[in-house]
Amino acid sequence: MSIQELYEEIRALPERKREELLKKVLQDPEISGELERLGYLRLTERSFDFWNDPREDIYQDYAK
């Protein structure tokens, strides 16, 4: 089963079954830790948006 197929199967679950699955997943320390790590990576990814601002490139001339 591919990840996409698994994802679609989970999405197709009735609400109650999906809640039970998520509860089990979040109670697993290994999976919960991995989700937390991915969450932190996502947060840090957003912080780099500041550096992608072309208006800030004007200051690069002064750094030399």
DACOR-V160042 format. One record per run of one state. SS is the DSSP state (A for helix, B for strand, O for the rest). FROM is the first residue (numbers start at 0). TO is the last residue. If there is no record, write none. Layout:
ss-><SS | SS>
from-><FROM | FROM>
to-><TO | TO>
This chain:
ss-><O | A | O | A | O | A | O | A | O>
from-><0 | 2 | 12 | 14 | 27 | 28 | 52 | 53 | 63>
to-><1 | 11 | 13 | 26 | 27 | 51 | 52 | 62 | 63>
